Amino acid sequence: MSGLVFAHPNLLYLLLAIPLLVAWYIFRQRDPDASIQLSTLKGFSGVTPSPRVYLRHLPFALRMGAIAFIIVVLARPQSLNTWKNVETEGIDIVLALDISTSMLARDFKPDRIEAAKNIGIQFVSGRKTDRIGLVVFAGESFTLCPLTTDHVSVVNLFKDIKTGLIEDGTAIGSGLATAVSRLRDSDALSRVIILLTDGVNNKGEIAPITAAEIAKTYGVRVYTVGVGTQGEAPYPVQTPFGVRYQNMKVEIDEALLKQIAEMTGGKYFRAEDNKALSTVYDEIDKMERIKIEVTEHSKKQEEYRRFAFFALALFALDLLLRSTLLRSIP
């Protein structure tokens, strides 16, 4: 750290009030009216003043020091020119999530889409140095969040995902193409898409293989994840008596998902329950760790804590002295 700057330097002008307070204090000390009036001081002529007499101004000095430190705290001191070596991943990741109504199936707990959201949030929270984007697709696709290091925003958007936001269906090609468009201008060392779906491509104007070829052209690696148990799964069905769950056959185009992954240098995973899906994300997390060391100029760091500590310490000492050693009787 080579220097200190202030976010609100104008507040430092408040320090000019301290000399005025000192002048007011000195003026009050010249008040000729005694607290206790005696007819004569002859009986005290031989008394040597105690150290308390010389220390009687110390509490005021402590208060002035505490006020000065508080003013410095309000001005928000910050460190400047801090250089440090850090390790970074250098990876841009886009999560492409299927939000078709079939994601409401209950072979996951509480259902597929909620399981995918919860585990996706855990994944995002663990990638602290990466830029992450979010794409959702069903019968069409759109970017919910562009690439960003603001993972709090990504997590909040993740939590708001639900089925019915867009036309129903499964447009795997459109979802993949939208995710690729988020990464095509990226200059990251590694560009990755994690595409999660539970169905077969049946909508969209872009064929999944075409989207995979585009991803390969831009050097984007695609990890595909098929979610759904083997056989049948309970799907919600609207009936005259409300929503009922009916077992329906699970259909996932695994051959297509494997082909997309192989074309782009990624890998295909099948997740049949919450635990398996969590394991999939853990495996991808371990695979996508490209460590590089860079020297970065860090952001300004708040330095108010030490000044706040000094202010608190001086106030505490002032209070202690006025309550014990330098206690005065009105």
Buried (B, 14 or more C-beta within 10 A) or exposed (E): EEEEBBEEEEBBEBEEEBEEEEEEBEEEEEEEEEEEEEEEEEEEEEEEEEEEEEEEEBBBBBBBBBBBBBBBBBBBBBBBEBEEEEEBBBBBBBBBBBBBBBBBBBBBEEBBBBBBBBBBBBBBEEBEEBBBBBBBBBBBBEBBBEBBEEBEEBBEBBEEBEBEEBEBBBBBBBBBBBBBBBBEEBEBEBBBBBBBBBBEBEBBEBBBBEBBBBBBEBEBBBBBBBBBBEEBBBBBEEEEEEEEEEEEEBEBBEEBBBBBBBBBBBBBBBBBBBEBBBBBBBEBEEEBEEEEEEEEEEEBEEBBEEBEEBBEBBBEBBEEBBEEEBEEEE
